[in-house]
Amino acid sequence: MVPGEAPPPSPGSPRGSAAAETVAARKQSAFARRMAFALFVKAKEVPAAAQCPAGGGGVRWRCCRQAFEELSVIHRHVALQHAAEIEQQAVVTAPEAAAEETSSGSPAPAGKAAGLNGLSHSSPEISCMLPDTSHTSYDDLTCKVGEVLLYYCYCEVKDPEKLCAWQKALCQHLHLTGKVRVASEGINGTVGGSKVATKLYTEVMLSQPLFKDVLCREDFKSSAGGSHCFPDLRVGVFKEIVPMGIDPKIVSYKETGIHLSPQEFHREVKQYLSQASQGQSDTILLDCRNFYESKIGHFQGCLAPDIRKFSYFPSYVDENLELFKDKRVLMYCTGGIRCERGSAYLRSKAVCREVYQLKGGIHKYLEEFPDGFYRGKLFVFDDRYAICSNEDIISACRYCGTLWDQYKLCSSQHCRQLVLTCPSCRNKGLTACCAVCQEKELQMTSRAPGQTLKEECECTQRRPRIPIEHVFQRMPEEGKKLLD
């Protein structure tokens, strides 16, 4: 021992135990990073069918639109370009990595998702294997011509972090982009990729014991698109799979309204429009979406709240309870998920006579009734902004008033508002959502480095957070014309 130096802690002492725990934690953290790194590289493999025959050279990995033939080169690329992603994934999989290291003393097989080969809920157990793509060509998996899937599943998830890690691995493995929200109450996803990839994704999801008896093929809504419809892949754990801002334990999806098939909903809307045209309706046709969604497309004669976020919906209901008193409410949204919690919240107020909701949302309705009572475009939360089923245009250019329904982001960099501005007005430089944003856009070039501007503009300032509806039933003239 060096003179004047404190003696090393003995293994049995408190300091010795703490030091040993610190060393063990560091080892587990390093092991988790190695597992996450191996998973990431594995997900970038080119299927065997697309590689050159044994003995020859050829591409073995693809990442960031680059091809790699040597393991050391792809390792160097991932270490330099994707360190943040690896670190984030390592945090999620650290507990599983520790268990794997303890039991085997070696890293988990690279063919399985990091920390997922032990992925299980006490009942039922989730299968962790990624689908076999060895007989699928790389071009088939990454083809630009594909589709976008929209789905959700409410069910009890005992370990959302593990399900999240598996979802991220699965999407990376199939070259899917999009957004997936995982919570203790279930999963909600919208992903884009080739038709081969989305088909494999659907099959794997349906084969998982966790989703057995609660998720079926009809729950997947598809539309033309692909991985290019999303800028990247985002998979995360949240408190709610749809952000309503109410604890799922307080308002549960288990207390939802009565589900109506598209055929049943169509009949109800037809009857509602017929009665409303004569001033006899006791029904409210309620759009649960945001104002910018209903602006470009909605059901005839609907009540569309002027709210910016679904998290404002509970307050909207609270401020307008008299409107719903003793009414039959027919609710709808894009794919059905917002109605699950929205109808549960409305029912919890005990003011409505009955609450119904469109199963599968507008997506499923338009599959069966493309020329039914829904007119205009269907807003979607990806780079397409809208998909169409009919030729109707029900919205107008913000500047000149001509019929127009194709959204663009406000040209002011500080703003995330969507704006309807026709090609003619855009050519004139009218590309911002309002005069305030146009002025701020000019300020952007002259502001000091690091200076930020608030995300506020004329559009947000003039819109009340919670609009209060007048308690009366409007004559749905457009619905009356459809019936005549």
Helices and strands as residue ranges (DSSP letters): H 14-43, G 48-50, E 61-63, E 66-68, H 71-81, H 83-104, H 138-142, E 146-154, H 160-173, E 177-183, E 186-194, H 195-207, G 209-211, G 217-219, E 221-225, G 227-229, E 233-237, G 253-255, E 258-260, H 262-276, E 283-287, H 291-296, E 297-299, G 310-312, H 313-319, H 321-324, E 328-332, H 337-348, E 354-358, H 361-368, E 374-376, E 378-379, E 386-387, E 407-409, E 418-420, H 423-427, H 435-444, H 458-461, H 477-483
